[in-house]
Amino acid sequence: MTEDFEQLIPILVRPEEQPEKKEQKIFYPKWRCFCCQDSGKVTINLVRLIMPDYDEDRDLWVACQNPSCHSFREKWSGIAAQNFDTRFLPKICQKLDLKSREDWRNTVQRQVDIRTLARTMAMSGVSERTETNNYEVQQRKKAIEAIPHQKWMAMSSAYFEGKENDED
């Protein structure tokens, strides 16, 4: 069906942000509650820490009861509480919130460490030369290239003979 239409390339809203040039930013979550990510229902990965056989499509959604989170009341107040699993006491939700915060902290730190390492590896052995340094390198290169082959051979022999004498 798509062959019936001419294919177009999407136009970027901001052309200066080409996808291949843009470095991906590290995602820092802005949620107030890391237990439910401000959705009102405990995230599936956290629920499975307590209920390993939990199936989101089969089982009741777990209500977030973190005392500092009001998302469940704000977002789901129109639905009867028996439609949610409310067995996760506030203390459990607080522990899950702390665990999720620690996991995010570790994830972000890992991403920062990987980027730092990548930059270090990309820059290792590379030093920034000044214009003066470049000029000096070019002059030395020209001087070395100007040495005739016979002189190179004589210098090489003298160098290695000197090394052999040093070992005695």
C-alpha positions in Angstrom: 0.0 0.0 0.0 2.9 2.4 0.7 4.2 1.9 -2.8 1.1 3.7 -4.0 2.4 6.9 -2.5 5.6 8.9 -3.2 7.9 8.6 -0.2 9.0 11.8 1.5 11.7 12.6 4.0 10.5 14.2 7.2 11.4 17.9 7.7 13.0 18.7 11.0 11.5 21.3 13.2 15.0 22.5 14.1 17.3 21.7 11.2 20.4 22.6 13.4 19.6 19.4 15.4 20.5 16.8 12.8 19.9 13.3 14.3 23.4 12.0 13.5 25.1 15.1 14.9 23.1 15.5 18.1 24.5 13.9 21.2 21.8 12.1 23.1 21.1 13.8 26.4 21.1 11.8 29.6 17.5 11.4 30.8 17.0 12.6 34.3 13.5 11.7 35.6 11.5 14.6 37.0 9.0 12.5 38.9 8.1 13.3 42.4 7.3 9.7 43.2 9.7 7.1 41.8 7.4 4.2 43.0 4.7 5.1 40.4 6.5 7.7 38.3 3.6 10.0 39.1 1.0 7.7 37.4 -0.7 6.5 40.6 0.0 2.9 39.9 3.2 1.1 41.0 5.5 0.4 38.0 5.5 -3.1 36.9 9.2 -3.7 37.5 8.8 -2.7 41.2 5.6 -4.8 41.6 7.5 -7.8 40.3 10.0 -7.4 43.2 7.2 -8.3 45.6 4.9 -10.3 43.3 7.2 -12.2 40.8 4.2 -13.8 38.9 2.5 -10.4 38.4 0.9 -10.0 35.0 -0.3 -6.5 34.2 -2.9 -7.7 31.7 -4.3 -10.3 34.1 -4.0 -8.9 37.6 -5.3 -5.8 39.3 -3.1 -2.7 39.0 -1.2 -1.9 42.2 -2.1 1.4 43.8 0.7 3.6 44.9 0.3 4.5 48.6 3.5 6.4 49.1 2.6 9.0 51.7 4.3 11.8 49.8 2.6 10.9 46.5 -1.0 12.0 45.7 -1.1 10.7 42.2 -3.3 7.7 42.9 -6.0 9.9 44.5 -5.6 12.6 41.8 -5.7 10.4 38.8 -7.8 7.4 39.9 -10.3 8.9 42.4 -13.3 8.3 40.1 -12.7 4.5 40.0 -13.7 2.3 42.9 -10.7 1.2 45.1 -11.7 -2.5 44.7 -10.5 -2.3 41.1 -6.9 -1.8 42.4 -4.7 -4.0 44.5 -4.2 -1.9 47.6 -2.1 -4.4 49.6 1.1 -2.4 49.2 1.2 -0.4 52.4 2.7 3.1 52.5 5.9 1.6 54.1 6.3 -0.8 51.1 5.8 2.0 48.6 8.3 4.2 50.4 10.9 1.4 50.2 10.1 0.9 46.5 10.5 4.6 45.9 13.9 4.6 47.6 15.0 1.6 45.6 13.9 3.1 42.3 15.6 6.4 43.1 18.9 4.5 43.8 18.5 2.5 40.6 18.0 5.8 38.6 21.0 7.4 40.3 23.2 4.3 39.4 21.9 4.4 35.8 22.6 8.0 35.3 26.0 7.6 36.9 26.8 4.7 34.6 25.8 6.8 31.6 28.0 9.7 32.8 30.9 7.3 33.4 30.5 5.7 29.9 30.5 9.1 28.2 33.5 10.2 30.2 35.4 7.1 29.3 34.5 7.4 25.7 35.7 11.0 25.6 38.9 10.0 27.4 39.6 7.2 25.0 38.9 9.4 22.0 41.2 12.0 23.3 44.1 9.8 24.6 47.4 10.6 22.9 45.9 13.6 21.2 47.3 16.9 22.4 46.2 20.3 21.1 49.1 21.9 19.2 49.5 25.6 18.9 50.3 27.3 15.6 53.9 27.7 16.8 54.1 24.0 17.7 52.8 23.1 14.2 55.4 25.4 12.6 58.2 23.8 14.6 57.1 20.3 13.7 56.9 21.2 10.0 60.4 22.7 10.1 61.9 19.6 11.8 60.1 17.4 9.2 61.6 19.4 6.3 65.1 19.3 7.9 64.8 15.5 8.3 63.5 15.0 4.8 66.5 17.0 3.5 69.1 14.6 4.9 70.6 12.5 2.0 70.3 8.8 2.1 74.1 8.2 2.6 74.1 10.5 5.6 71.1 8.6 7.1 73.0 5.3 6.7 76.2 6.8 8.3 74.1 8.2 11.2 72.4 4.9 11.6 75.6 3.0 11.7 77.2 5.4 14.2 74.1 5.2 16.4 74.0 1.4 16.5 77.8 1.1 16.9 77.6 3.4 19.8 74.8 1.3 21.4 76.9 -1.9 21.0 79.9 -0.1 22.7 77.7 1.0 25.5 76.7 -2.6 26.3 80.3 -3.7 26.8 
